[in-house]
Structures are given as structure tokens and as C-alpha cells.
Amino acid sequence: MLVFVIPLRGKTNAQSWTKVSMLFERCLRSVCNQTSDRFRVIVVCNEHPITTFHDPRVEYLSVNYPLPLHEKGRSEAETRLIIGHTDKGRKTLRGLVEADKYNPTHTMVVDADDCVSRRLAALVARNPQNNGWIVSRGYRYPEGNAYIYLKRSKFHEMCGSCNILRYDLNHLPEEPEYNRGYGYYTYYVDHEKVKSILSNYGTPLDRLPFLGAVYVVGTGENLYYDERRLSRSPLTRLNYRLLTPKIRAEFGLYPLTVGRVSDPIIVAQPQG
């Protein structure tokens, strides 16, 4: 069984709690749109988000972690990033520990504004002994755009919704207290390093055999997104494609401006 862990930022750390809730609901609907029923979802949050979507496979785990204090000598942007990473790391670790009660074969941490392929749970169910998978190919989606960018490689270096790990390979500490100064900080926040860490341990991850996730950007609520780092080359422009109904159905990527609660997700037929 695959357990998805979704760390959700707190209301006091959001630019717009309504927007955060809308993005989260779409993410949750996407996760729950799996072709296999062999999954569960743990949402770790301070406050319950604004949503009318309910699913018996979803559990909300309430926490009350204090936000880090402003550090002297750091800019507001740096402080916001540290606060966001620390909050996310604590919630991720708490969710992974809680997942143990479901006896999962694998876990996947999903950022609360991203969308994922509906084929993930089925892949895990067919391969319960696999070390796990790295999402090396996926999409980057500027919110509200008619086009979507195909990331053909190294998607895991860009987006946090990228690692599906056999549960024991989370290497949970004996005393799971989150601390930025220790090695497992990297493991639960610096998602791009997990691939090399597990390879060095002798437990390499496979590449996911299909496009695995959508990195949603330009929402005003992204923890970290620097548009200046994006390539402007003609080759990069060639990777943009029309956001089709087929892509929307695969990832549950419906428009936020169109009836976020009442509009159903169009379900495509399973593709292997």
C-alpha cells in the first residue's frame, strides 16, 4: 500500500488562506483519483483547510508546531524560506511516522499545491518490494495558463512531489524530533538529494516509467520558485504544449477559477 503524506502550511504562514485551501483541495482530489484503491492519505496541518471534499481514505492530523523566530541578519525572504522549510520538515516527519499504522510498503510526500498521476498507487501495488521510484519526468504548470511545460529529465531537482520510497528507506530516526541541523533535515526537505543518498546506501531508486507529477507554480503561495532560473532558449520553448483534457484528467488538474468544489474531475481510462 502507498501512503501519501501532504504537509499543509498553517493559516498564519499563508498569503491567502482561501487560495491555499483551493490549491490543497485540487491536490487532494488529484491524489484520491488513483486507479487503485491501495492507498491512504495523511494530511498534516495546523488548521483544517476550507474544503467540502471528503474521502474515507484521507486522515487529517492536527499539530501545533511553533514557527521559528526571525533570525538576526537574515532578509525577510530568507526568513520566510527557513520558516517554510522548518514547518514543512516537521509536518513531513510527523506524517511519515504516523503512516506506520497503515503498514505501508511505500510512502510519497506531496506538496499541497501539486498534482500527481492517477497511476502511482497501482504501480506500487504491483511492485511492493521495489526500493522506490524517482519522478524524473513531469510537468511544470504556471497557474491559470493554457499551456504546460514538459520537464523531460531531472524533475526531482525542481519539485518536492518526486520521491516514492519503500517505507523502511525513509530512515526514520529513533526519536523523530525534527531538527534542521541533522542529516535527516536534508532527507525530508532537500528532495533533490534523496536519489543520490539512497544510491550511496546501495538502495537506488528506479525512474518512474511515466510522467509522475505536476509542479504548480505562480500561485503566490509557492514556498520557493525563482522564475529567473528558467531557461529562455528556443529549445525550452519547444517543451511547452497545450494543456489538454487528457493531461487534466491524468493529473486532476482542473482550473481553480471554475467551480472548485462542484465540478467533477473527468476520469480517463487507465493507461497500463
C-alpha positions in Angstrom: 0.0 0.0 0.0 1.1 3.5 -0.8 0.6 6.3 1.8 0.7 9.8 0.6 1.8 12.4 3.1 0.7 16.0 2.5 2.2 18.7 4.8 0.0 21.8 4.7 1.2 25.2 5.7 -0.6 27.0 8.6 -3.0 29.8 8.2 -0.7 32.3 9.8 2.1 31.5 7.3 -0.1 31.9 4.2 -0.6 34.9 1.9 -4.2 33.9 1.3 -5.8 31.0 3.3 -8.6 30.8 0.7 -6.0 30.3 -2.1 -4.0 27.8 -0.1 -7.3 25.8 0.6 -8.3 25.9 -3.1 -4.9 24.6 -4.2 -4.9 22.0 -1.5 -8.4 20.7 -2.4 -7.3 20.2 -6.0 -4.1 18.4 -4.8 -6.2 16.1 -2.6 -8.7 15.3 -5.3 -5.8 14.5 -7.6 -4.2 12.2 -5.1 -7.5 10.4 -4.4 -8.2 9.9 -8.1 -5.9 6.8 -8.2 -6.9 3.9 -10.4 -6.1 1.5 -7.5 -7.7 1.7 -4.0 -4.4 0.6 -2.4 -3.5 3.9 -0.8 -4.2 6.2 2.1 -3.6 9.9 2.6 -2.3 11.7 5.7 -2.7 15.5 5.8 -0.6 17.2 8.5 -1.9 20.6 9.3 -2.4 23.3 11.9 -5.9 24.2 10.9 -8.3 22.2 8.8 -8.4 23.8 5.3 -11.6 25.2 3.7 -12.9 22.2 1.7 -16.1 20.2 1.1 -14.2 17.3 -0.4 -14.2 14.2 1.8 -12.8 10.8 1.3 -12.7 7.9 3.8 -9.1 7.2 2.8 -7.9 10.7 4.0 -6.8 11.4 7.6 -6.2 14.9 9.0 -3.5 15.0 11.6 -3.6 18.3 13.6 -0.3 19.6 15.0 0.7 22.8 16.8 4.4 23.4 16.0 5.6 26.9 16.7 7.1 28.8 13.8 10.8 29.7 14.1 11.7 33.2 15.2 13.2 35.7 12.9 17.0 35.2 12.8 19.2 38.4 13.1 21.0 39.3 9.9 18.6 37.5 7.6 16.4 39.1 5.0 12.6 38.8 5.1 12.8 36.4 2.1 15.4 34.2 3.7 13.5 34.1 7.0 10.3 33.1 5.1 12.1 30.3 3.4 13.6 29.0 6.6 10.2 29.2 8.4 8.5 27.4 5.5 11.2 24.6 5.3 11.2 24.0 9.0 7.4 23.9 9.2 7.2 21.5 6.2 10.0 19.3 7.6 8.3 18.9 10.9 5.0 18.0 9.4 6.6 15.7 6.8 8.4 13.7 9.5 5.3 13.6 11.7 3.2 12.3 8.8 5.7 9.6 7.9 5.8 8.4 11.5 2.0 8.3 11.6 1.9 6.3 8.3 3.4 3.3 10.1 0.0 2.3 11.4 -1.2 1.6 7.9 1.6 -0.9 7.3 2.6 0.8 4.0 5.0 -0.7 1.5 5.8 2.8 0.3 5.3 6.5 1.0 5.2 9.6 -1.1 5.4 13.2 0.2 3.3 15.5 -1.9 3.4 19.3 -1.8 0.0 20.6 -1.0 -0.3 22.6 -4.3 0.9 20.0 -6.7 -1.0 17.3 -8.7 0.1 13.7 -9.3 -0.5 10.9 -11.8 -3.5 8.7 -11.1 -1.3 5.6 -11.8 1.0 5.8 -8.8 -0.9 3.5 -6.3 -1.3 0.9 -9.0 2.4 0.8 -9.8 3.3 0.4 -6.1 0.7 -2.3 -5.6 2.3 -4.3 -8.4 5.8 -3.8 -7.1 5.7 -4.0 -3.2 9.4 -5.0 -2.8 10.8 -2.2 -5.0 13.1 0.3 -3.4 11.0 3.0 -4.9 10.9 5.5 -7.8 12.2 8.9 -8.6 9.9 11.1 -10.6 12.4 12.2 -13.3 9.8 13.4 -15.8 6.8 15.6 -15.1 5.2 18.9 -15.9 5.6 22.5 -14.6 2.4 24.4 -14.7 2.1 28.2 -14.4 -1.3 28.5 -12.6 -4.1 29.7 -14.9 -2.1 29.1 -18.1 -3.4 27.4 -21.2 0.0 25.7 -21.7 2.1 23.4 -19.6 5.8 22.7 -19.7 7.1 19.2 -20.2 10.2 18.6 -18.0 11.9 15.6 -19.7 14.5 15.0 -17.1 15.6 16.0 -13.5 12.1 16.8 -12.5 13.1 15.7 -9.0 15.5 18.6 -8.8 12.7 21.1 -9.3 9.7 19.7 -7.5 9.2 18.2 -4.0 6.5 15.8 -5.1 9.0 13.4 -6.6 10.1 10.6 -4.3 8.2 7.3 -3.8 10.2 5.4 -1.2 9.9 1.9 0.3 8.8 2.7 3.9 12.0 1.5 5.6 14.1 3.7 3.3 12.6 6.8 4.9 15.3 6.0 7.6 13.1 7.5 10.3 15.1 8.5 13.4 14.5 6.6 16.7 13.4 9.8 18.3 11.6 11.6 15.5 12.1 15.2 16.5 12.8 17.4 13.6 16.0 19.4 13.7 17.5 21.4 10.8 21.0 20.7 12.0 20.9 17.0 11.5 21.2 14.8 8.4 17.5 13.9 8.1 16.7 17.5 7.5 18.1 17.0 4.1 16.1 13.9 3.7 12.7 15.5 4.3 13.2 18.9 2.7 16.0 18.7 0.2 14.1 16.3 -2.1 16.7 16.5 -4.9 19.3 14.8 -2.7 17.3 11.7 -1.8 18.2 10.0 -5.1 22.0 10.2 -4.5 21.7 9.4 -0.8 19.9 6.2 -1.4 22.2 5.3 -4.2 25.2 5.7 -1.9 23.4 3.4 0.6 23.2 0.7 -2.0 19.4 1.1 -2.4 19.0 3.0 -5.7 15.6 4.2 -6.9 14.1 3.4 -10.3 12.9 6.1 -12.6 9.2 6.2 -12.7 8.1 4.8 -16.1 5.7 7.6 -16.8 5.2 11.3 -16.2 4.5 11.4 -12.5 3.5 14.8 -11.2 2.7 18.4 -12.0 4.7 21.2 -10.3 2.3 24.1 -9.9 3.9 27.5 -9.9 3.0 31.1 -10.0 0.3 30.7 -7.4 1.5 33.4 -4.9 1.9 30.7 -2.3 4.9 28.8 -3.6 7.5 28.3 -0.8 10.3 28.6 -3.4 10.0 29.4 -7.0 12.5 31.6 -8.9 11.4 32.3 -12.5 14.7 33.9 -13.3 16.4 30.5 -13.2 14.2 29.2 -16.0 15.9 28.8 -19.4 14.8 31.2 -22.2 16.3 29.2 -25.0 14.3 28.3 -28.1 14.6 24.6 -27.2 13.0 25.3 -23.8 10.0 26.9 -25.6 9.6 23.8 -27.7 8.7 21.8 -24.5 5.6 23.9 -23.9 2.4 22.2 -25.0 -1.3 22.8 -24.9 -2.9 21.7 -21.6 -5.3 19.1 -23.0 -8.3 17.4 -21.4 -6.2 14.2 -21.3 -3.5 15.8 -19.2 -6.1 17.4 -16.9 -7.7 14.0 -16.4 -4.5 12.1 -15.7 -3.5 14.6 -13.0 -6.8 16.1 -11.8 -5.5 19.5 -12.9 -8.8 21.4 -13.1 -9.0 25.2 -13.3 -9.2 26.8 -9.9 -11.5 29.6 -11.3 -14.1 27.1 -12.4 -16.3 25.7 -9.6 -13.6 24.2 -7.4 -16.0 22.1 -5.4 -18.9 21.3 -7.6 -17.2 20.5 -10.9 -16.3 16.8 -11.1 -12.9 15.5 -12.3 -13.1 13.9 -15.8 -11.7 10.4 -15.3 -9.7 8.9 -18.1 -9.4 5.2 -18.8 -6.3 3.6 -17.1 -3.2 3.5 -19.3 -1.4 0.4 -18.3 
